[in-house]
Amino acid sequence: MICILRRSSGRTHPKLRKILHRDFEDFSAISREFAGIDACFWALGSPSSGHTAEEFTRIEHGFVTAAAKALHAQSPQCRFVIVSGPGADRSETSRQLWARIKGRAEKTNAGRERGMLHWPHA
């Protein structure tokens, strides 16, 4: 298991390999680590409170899209599971920012590559 982290978690396990990476908009520095990956569970997220709409969009849409593109460039067979949330709105018409942006992330990445899978119920 490979875990991409912004900072150390302090957790260890014999089957866990941690990679510290700061720029979740650009995975080119670690893209070779994505070769041969069978599945990815994308569970990074942030509460919408305390962020501007632009910051929240960057985290919830930009980061997931950058990761999906980088991963599928190296492992096109990979299943990419977005751990999203109930109420994510792919039509982007919700009055709630978080629902629109999570829905946009799901919609943007749905079907990008063979094997894409979305799990909208966290």
N, C-alpha and C positions, 0 to 999 in steps of 0.2 A: 504494500500500500504506500502510495506517495501522497504526501500532504503539502500543499503550497501554502505557506504562512507569511504574514507580514511581520510577525514577531514570534519568538519562541513560545511554545505552549507549555513547556516544562514536562510534557508527557513523553513517555518512551514505551516502546514495544518492539520485540525482535523483528516483527514484520512491517514496521513503520519506518519510512524514510522521509525525513522532513527537509524541505527546501525553503529557505528564507528568501523572499522576493518582495520588493517594495512597490514596484510599478505594475499595478493590475490593469493598466491600459495598454501595456506593451510587454508581451511575454517572450520577445525575440531572444533575450539573453539566456533563457532557460528552455527554449523550444525543443532542443534535442532531448530533453527529459520526457517529452510527450510521446516519443516513439514507442509503439507497441502497447499502448494503453487500451484496455478492453472496455472500461467504464469510468465515468466521472460523475460524482455527485456534487453538484454546485450548490453549496449551502451558505455562501458568504452573503451577508445582508446587513442592513442598517435600519434603525427606526426612522421614519420620515420626520418625526419631530426633532428639532435641533439642526436641521439641514435646510438650505435653500432648495428650491425646485431643481436648480441646475446641479447642485452637489448630489442630491438624491438620485437624479437621473444618471449622473456619471457613475455612481456606485451600483445601482440596481439594474441599469441597462448597459452602460458602457463596459463595465468590468466583465459581466457575463458574456457579452458579445465578443470581446477581445479574447477571452479564454476559449470560447467555443471555436473561434476561427483558428487560433494557434493550435489547439488540440487536434482539430480535424485536418489540419495541414500535415500533421505528423502521423495521425492514426485515424484515417477516414472510416474505419470500421467501428470506432468507439461509440458506445451508447452514452449520450450526454443527458444526464437527469438534472433538471432544474428543480430544486426544492423551493417552490414558490410559496403560495399561500391561498387559502380559500378566499374567493372574492377578487382574485386577479382578473382584470377586465381587458381581454384582447381587443374589444371594440374601442377601447380608450375613451369611453364616454362617461365613465364614473365621475362623480364629483370629488372623489377622494384621490389625491395625488398618488399615494402608494399603489392603489388598485390599477390606475392607468399605466404607471411606469412598469410595474411587474407584468401586467398584461402585454405591454409593448415588448418587454424582454422575451416573454414566451413566444409571442407572434414573430418577432425578428428571427429567433433561433429555431423555430419549428420547421423541420424539413430541410435545414441548411445542408445536411449531408445524410446519406443513408445511415440509419441507426439512431437518429435523434429521437429522444423520448423526453416527455415533460411530465412531471409529477406535480400538479398544481395544488395538492393538499398536504401542507406541512404537518 
